[in-house]
Amino acid sequence: MPLFTKNIVQTSISSQSSAHSSLSSSMLGNTSEIRVVTSKDYKLAAACLIDAFSKDEVATYFTNCSDTVGWSTERKWNLHVQIMNAMTYAHVKFGTAHAIGNGDGGTYDAVALWMPPGTDMDSYLAMLKNGVLWKGIKTFRMLSKEGRNRFFKEFFSLLTITKVEVLKERDPSSWYLVYLGTHSRARGKGLAKKLVTEVTNQADAENRACYLESSNIVNIPIYQKMGFRVCKQISLQRAEENVSLDIMVREPHPVESSNVTTPIGSLESAHLQTIQV
């Protein structure tokens, strides 16, 4: 599950906002087109991810801890909901959030959250600690002591170090697929591929690599068909059983200039977790 993100480029965020707003309004009512999620509809996107990651091993790694054994199922579920709401909102405000669907039933059908070139893991953490994302602060206070240790001392640190090790000098200029999820009601329609292709086309045009972590081995061949390859495996080790994550990278594909199209909102530099398709 790709989860987080340094040095957010404010000019990029500003230029995105206007493009995103016009796109969202133009896509209303169209169930098959990609829309940019805004602060007005982020809960529809979060609802999709809440469903998609309800049984994901990494998502539950922070709720099913040694010190949450006595927690009710409802309390754990509410924490899962809060985490997904906070992560989605963060990407809407500081990254790139795409969705497909018209919001029927209070949820979109598929959602992709990206960290764009010019960002990295440290800035996301800084925003949380500095209170920029009050939703994130509120959410992480809901974690148990072990949950916070798992997230900040193990998970976040491991993902940060691994991404730099794998991408090296290309880390700041890469696209990072943090969350990709399809609602259980809409799987098997190719929606996840459509969302990923929107940004990989842009990455190809910019000659940039794309990066992700996958916590579900079933999704590996799906990503491989999109051009990603497994280059490393890491593990979270604070639970009774280790949780594995496959690190995957997609190298930029050469494109003919005449065939390059402008993706949604001119994603010059737009924005964990893994894919559930």
Secondary structure by P-SEA (a helix, b strand, c coil): cccccccccaaaaaaaaaaaaaaaaaacccccbbbbbccccaaaaaaaaaaaacccccccccccccccccccaaaaaaaaaaaaaaaaaaaaacbbbbbbcccccccccbbbbbbcccccaaaaaaaaaacccaaaaaaaaaccaaaaaaccccaaaaaaaaaaaaaccccccbbbbcbbbbcccccccaaaaaaaaaaaaaaaaabbbbbbccccccaaaaaaaaccccccccccccccbbbbbbbbbbccccccccccccccccccccccbbbcc
